[in-house]
Amino acid sequence: MLHSIIALYHFEFLRNALYSGMFIAVAAAVVGYFLIGGGYTFAGHALPNIGFAGAAGAVLFGVRPVYGLFALTVLAAGAMSVGGRELRERDISIGVVMSFALGLGLMFLSLYGGYAERIYSILFGTVLGITRSDMILTGLMSIVTVGLILVLFRPLLFITFDPFVAEAKGVPVRLLTLLFLLAVAVIVSLAVQVVGALLVFTLLVGPGATATRLAKRPAHAILLAALLGIVYMFAGVTLAGLSGDWPVSFFIASISFLVYMPVRIFFGEKGWRTTAAMEPSAGHAARNFRNNHDQCRKTETRCLGSFSVRE
């Protein structure tokens, strides 16, 4: 078995797919932690579908599908960032944007008279089509995305746990939300090359969902999610190469599911519930916010939007 695996990676296209996938897995794990914590999992599901519409439009106009995918996911991320901070309002905004984009995609497909193989490759991924230049571009963009998240780590953590308190303390919530969703759009555009638009959600949510139930601290959860993502990607590419016919995305999604379910059953939400408590600034500010709000209700006074939050 070991000799078969070593022989498998003598093929350059599989090495390119593996290295690209590992870059994407790490970046998706970092972004996915905040995606889950901030309640943006629906956005992580919607952006790949919106990207498919962009790819269809690009093919119609004679442009590479990945350019259209990237352009439309970035535009959609910007549109989603202006949605409300309440989960219901945000999901409604995301749903409206996704519905409009899917409608455009259907129109582009109906207008395109040729064979839409390049469009369908966006849905399922094209491991054979990843070149060395694609791998280098994927690596650079993944590093830039992770770097941006690390620079904004603490304010992002704050708005993830309680955006209302963060705004009361002067944190630019809308700007940070926009930057974060743009980072998600970049990861989606990169990941479709390997796993396709239909299953990019697996890399964004699967490792992070498992890690947040095993680790208490945010940094530990992100590192564990990145490690899980790398393992999933290596196992998926290797099994796909050994099988010959089965797609990479199937193995990645299956492994992610088989790892997550036992963790979900035996650990529940234990790790995630204690995460906020382990982060002093976010947890302390959130408690002060709730205490002030309760005090307003007890004294029957009007609670204004800005609370004085003590350090």
PLY file of the C-alpha trace (Angstrom):
ply
format ascii 1.0
element vertex 311
property float x
property float y
property float z
element edge 310
property int vertex1
property int vertex2
end_header
0.00 0.00 0.00
2.78 2.43 0.92
4.59 1.75 -2.35
1.36 2.37 -4.26
0.89 5.72 -2.54
4.50 6.76 -3.22
4.17 5.73 -6.86
0.90 7.62 -7.11
2.56 10.95 -6.35
5.09 10.53 -9.12
2.39 12.12 -11.27
2.78 15.88 -11.28
-0.94 16.65 -11.59
-1.66 14.74 -8.37
1.11 16.56 -6.54
-0.29 19.86 -7.77
-3.77 18.85 -6.61
-2.46 17.76 -3.20
-0.40 20.88 -2.53
-3.19 23.17 -3.75
-5.69 21.29 -1.63
-3.54 21.58 1.49
-3.20 25.33 1.05
-6.95 25.61 0.60
-7.65 23.32 3.57
-5.62 25.48 5.96
-7.17 28.73 4.72
-10.68 27.26 4.79
-10.16 26.02 8.36
-9.12 29.47 9.57
-12.05 31.16 7.82
-14.43 28.35 8.74
-13.97 28.87 12.49
-15.36 32.40 12.27
-17.94 31.29 9.69
-19.41 28.85 12.21
-19.06 31.10 15.25
-20.61 34.12 13.56
-23.55 32.22 12.12
-22.43 32.65 8.50
-22.66 29.00 7.48
-25.50 29.83 5.09
-23.18 32.32 3.38
-20.59 29.56 3.05
-23.21 27.44 1.32
-24.54 30.26 -0.88
-21.27 31.66 -2.24
-20.26 28.49 -4.18
-23.71 28.39 -5.80
-23.42 32.05 -6.69
-19.95 31.38 -8.08
-21.41 28.76 -10.41
-23.61 31.47 -11.92
-20.52 33.64 -12.43
-18.72 30.77 -14.15
-21.70 30.28 -16.48
-21.65 33.97 -17.39
-17.91 33.90 -18.03
-18.24 30.98 -20.45
-21.04 32.77 -22.27
-18.79 35.78 -22.84
-15.73 33.73 -23.76
-13.81 34.21 -20.50
-12.25 31.56 -18.25
-14.92 30.29 -15.81
-12.75 30.90 -12.74
-12.66 34.65 -13.50
-16.43 34.87 -13.56
-16.69 32.76 -10.44
-14.26 34.99 -8.56
-15.93 38.22 -9.70
-19.47 37.18 -8.77
-18.53 35.67 -5.40
-16.71 38.88 -4.43
-19.69 41.01 -5.51
-22.06 38.71 -3.64
-19.90 38.87 -0.51
-20.10 42.65 -0.64
-23.88 42.49 -0.99
-24.18 40.04 1.91
-22.12 42.27 4.19
-24.82 44.97 4.17
-27.41 42.56 5.55
-28.61 42.87 9.13
-26.67 41.57 12.10
-29.66 39.55 13.26
-29.46 35.98 12.00
-32.90 36.10 10.40
-32.23 39.35 8.53
-28.84 38.13 7.40
-30.16 34.83 6.09
-32.93 36.61 4.21
-30.39 38.89 2.52
-28.16 35.94 1.62
-31.12 33.97 0.30
-32.26 36.84 -1.91
-28.77 37.34 -3.34
-28.35 33.62 -3.99
-31.75 33.32 -5.69
-30.96 36.23 -8.00
-27.54 34.80 -8.87
-28.95 31.34 -9.59
-31.53 32.92 -11.86
-28.73 34.66 -13.76
-26.85 31.37 -14.00
-29.84 29.60 -15.54
-30.24 32.40 -18.04
-26.54 32.24 -19.00
-26.78 28.47 -19.48
-29.85 28.81 -21.68
-28.13 31.44 -23.83
-24.93 29.43 -24.20
-25.17 27.23 -27.28
-22.02 25.13 -26.84
-21.11 22.21 -24.64
-20.92 23.45 -21.05
-18.19 21.06 -19.85
-16.13 23.89 -18.37
-19.13 25.08 -16.39
-19.89 21.63 -14.99
-16.25 21.22 -14.00
-16.82 24.12 -11.58
-19.53 22.04 -9.89
-17.44 18.94 -9.29
-13.82 20.13 -9.40
-11.05 19.47 -11.90
-8.12 17.75 -10.24
-6.56 16.89 -13.58
-6.62 20.52 -14.65
-4.51 21.99 -11.82
-1.20 23.18 -13.22
1.92 24.27 -11.37
1.05 27.93 -11.94
-2.43 27.30 -10.50
-0.82 25.70 -7.46
1.48 28.69 -6.90
-1.41 31.15 -7.27
-3.52 29.12 -4.87
-0.72 29.05 -2.32
-0.11 32.80 -2.52
-3.79 33.69 -2.25
-4.25 31.29 0.67
-1.31 32.82 2.52
-2.65 36.35 1.95
-6.11 35.31 3.17
-4.78 33.65 6.32
-2.55 36.65 6.95
-5.54 39.00 6.75
-7.51 36.89 9.21
-4.58 36.76 11.64
-4.15 40.54 11.50
-7.85 41.00 12.28
-8.00 38.05 14.66
-9.05 39.72 17.92
-11.65 42.15 16.53
-13.06 39.33 14.38
-13.28 37.17 17.48
-15.11 39.99 19.27
-17.73 40.53 16.56
-18.14 36.76 16.22
-19.30 36.36 19.81
-21.30 39.58 20.18
-21.43 42.14 17.34
-23.69 44.48 19.33
-21.20 44.88 22.15
-18.37 45.22 19.64
-20.19 48.06 17.89
-20.88 49.74 21.25
-17.14 49.66 21.95
-16.36 51.31 18.61
-15.33 48.25 16.62
-16.06 48.76 12.87
-18.39 45.77 12.62
-19.60 46.36 9.04
-16.09 46.86 7.69
-14.80 43.73 9.42
-17.79 41.76 8.19
-17.09 42.91 4.64
-13.41 41.95 4.85
-14.29 38.58 6.33
-16.86 37.75 3.65
-14.39 38.81 0.97
-11.91 36.33 2.49
-14.60 33.64 2.31
-15.22 34.53 -1.35
-11.51 34.14 -2.13
-11.39 30.72 -0.44
-14.48 29.59 -2.33
-12.97 30.65 -5.64
-9.80 28.70 -4.88
-11.46 25.58 -3.48
-13.75 24.91 -6.44
-10.69 23.90 -8.49
-10.22 20.86 -6.26
-13.54 19.88 -4.66
-16.01 21.81 -6.83
-18.72 24.30 -5.94
-21.10 21.64 -4.64
-18.76 20.41 -1.88
-16.58 23.40 -1.03
-18.91 23.77 1.94
-17.29 20.60 3.32
-13.88 22.24 3.66
-15.34 25.44 5.12
-17.49 23.82 7.78
-16.46 20.18 8.31
-13.06 20.58 10.01
-14.16 23.64 11.98
-17.36 21.99 13.21
-15.33 19.06 14.55
-12.56 21.18 16.05
-14.87 23.53 17.96
-16.24 20.54 19.88
-12.81 19.21 20.81
-10.88 22.39 21.64
-11.79 25.10 24.14
-9.55 27.98 23.06
-10.06 29.66 19.67
-6.40 29.30 18.66
-6.41 25.60 19.52
-9.65 25.05 17.61
-8.28 26.79 14.51
-5.04 24.80 14.59
-6.95 21.54 15.02
-9.31 22.48 12.17
-6.33 23.20 9.90
-4.76 19.86 10.79
-8.03 18.04 10.11
-8.40 19.83 6.79
-4.92 18.75 5.70
-5.63 15.14 6.72
-8.97 15.14 4.88
-7.38 16.56 1.75
-4.45 14.13 1.74
-6.74 11.14 2.34
-9.23 12.34 -0.29
-6.65 12.92 -3.05
-4.85 9.67 -2.24
-7.99 7.52 -2.20
-9.23 9.16 -5.41
-5.91 8.42 -7.08
-5.93 4.81 -5.93
-9.53 4.24 -6.96
-9.06 5.77 -10.39
-12.71 6.65 -11.03
-14.15 8.10 -7.82
-14.00 11.89 -7.32
-11.88 13.60 -4.68
-14.87 15.52 -3.33
-16.70 12.30 -2.44
-13.86 11.02 -0.27
-13.31 14.38 1.45
-17.01 14.77 2.26
-17.30 11.17 3.47
-14.24 11.37 5.73
-15.41 14.69 7.15
-18.84 13.22 7.92
-17.46 10.02 9.47
-15.15 12.03 11.75
-17.74 14.65 12.72
-20.62 12.38 13.71
-18.86 10.49 16.56
-17.45 13.76 17.87
-20.91 15.35 17.73
-22.49 12.40 19.54
-19.92 12.00 22.33
-18.80 15.59 22.85
-21.91 17.56 21.85
-21.28 21.30 22.03
-19.04 21.19 25.08
-16.00 22.73 23.46
-17.88 25.44 21.59
-19.84 26.57 24.63
-16.69 27.20 26.62
-14.90 29.01 23.82
-16.35 32.42 24.62
-15.55 32.00 28.28
-11.92 31.33 27.46
-11.62 34.63 25.59
-11.51 37.34 28.31
-12.28 40.49 26.30
-15.20 39.10 24.32
-16.73 37.16 27.19
-16.35 40.02 29.71
-17.82 42.59 27.34
-20.75 40.35 26.52
-21.51 39.84 30.23
-21.41 43.59 30.86
-23.74 44.18 27.94
-26.29 41.69 29.27
-26.02 43.05 32.83
-26.67 46.61 31.65
-29.59 45.46 29.55
-31.12 43.57 32.51
-30.66 46.62 34.74
-32.55 48.77 32.25
-35.41 46.32 32.23
-35.58 46.14 36.05
-35.67 49.93 36.47
-38.11 50.29 33.54
-35.88 52.85 31.83
-35.24 53.13 28.14
-32.25 51.14 26.95
-30.34 53.04 24.32
-28.16 51.39 21.67
-24.84 52.51 23.21
-23.96 51.04 26.59
-21.02 52.00 28.73
-18.96 48.84 28.76
-16.34 48.74 31.49
-12.97 47.10 30.86
0 1
1 2
2 3
3 4
4 5
5 6
6 7
7 8
8 9
9 10
10 11
11 12
12 13
13 14
14 15
15 16
16 17
17 18
18 19
19 20
20 21
21 22
22 23
23 24
24 25
25 26
26 27
27 28
28 29
29 30
30 31
31 32
32 33
33 34
34 35
35 36
36 37
37 38
38 39
39 40
40 41
41 42
42 43
43 44
44 45
45 46
46 47
47 48
48 49
49 50
50 51
51 52
52 53
53 54
54 55
55 56
56 57
57 58
58 59
59 60
60 61
61 62
62 63
63 64
64 65
65 66
66 67
67 68
68 69
69 70
70 71
71 72
72 73
73 74
74 75
75 76
76 77
77 78
78 79
79 80
80 81
81 82
82 83
83 84
84 85
85 86
86 87
87 88
88 89
89 90
90 91
91 92
92 93
93 94
94 95
95 96
96 97
97 98
98 99
99 100
100 101
101 102
102 103
103 104
104 105
105 106
106 107
107 108
108 109
109 110
110 111
111 112
112 113
113 114
114 115
115 116
116 117
117 118
118 119
119 120
120 121
121 122
122 123
123 124
124 125
125 126
126 127
127 128
128 129
129 130
130 131
131 132
132 133
133 134
134 135
135 136
136 137
137 138
138 139
139 140
140 141
141 142
142 143
143 144
144 145
145 146
146 147
147 148
148 149
149 150
150 151
151 152
152 153
153 154
154 155
155 156
156 157
157 158
158 159
159 160
160 161
161 162
162 163
163 164
164 165
165 166
166 167
167 168
168 169
169 170
170 171
171 172
172 173
173 174
174 175
175 176
176 177
177 178
178 179
179 180
180 181
181 182
182 183
183 184
184 185
185 186
186 187
187 188
188 189
189 190
190 191
191 192
192 193
193 194
194 195
195 196
196 197
197 198
198 199
199 200
200 201
201 202
202 203
203 204
204 205
205 206
206 207
207 208
208 209
209 210
210 211
211 212
212 213
213 214
214 215
215 216
216 217
217 218
218 219
219 220
220 221
221 222
222 223
223 224
224 225
225 226
226 227
227 228
228 229
229 230
230 231
231 232
232 233
233 234
234 235
235 236
236 237
237 238
238 239
239 240
240 241
241 242
242 243
243 244
244 245
245 246
246 247
247 248
248 249
249 250
250 251
251 252
252 253
253 254
254 255
255 256
256 257
257 258
258 259
259 260
260 261
261 262
262 263
263 264
264 265
265 266
266 267
267 268
268 269
269 270
270 271
271 272
272 273
273 274
274 275
275 276
276 277
277 278
278 279
279 280
280 281
281 282
282 283
283 284
284 285
285 286
286 287
287 288
288 289
289 290
290 291
291 292
292 293
293 294
294 295
295 296
296 297
297 298
298 299
299 300
300 301
301 302
302 303
303 304
304 305
305 306
306 307
307 308
308 309
309 310
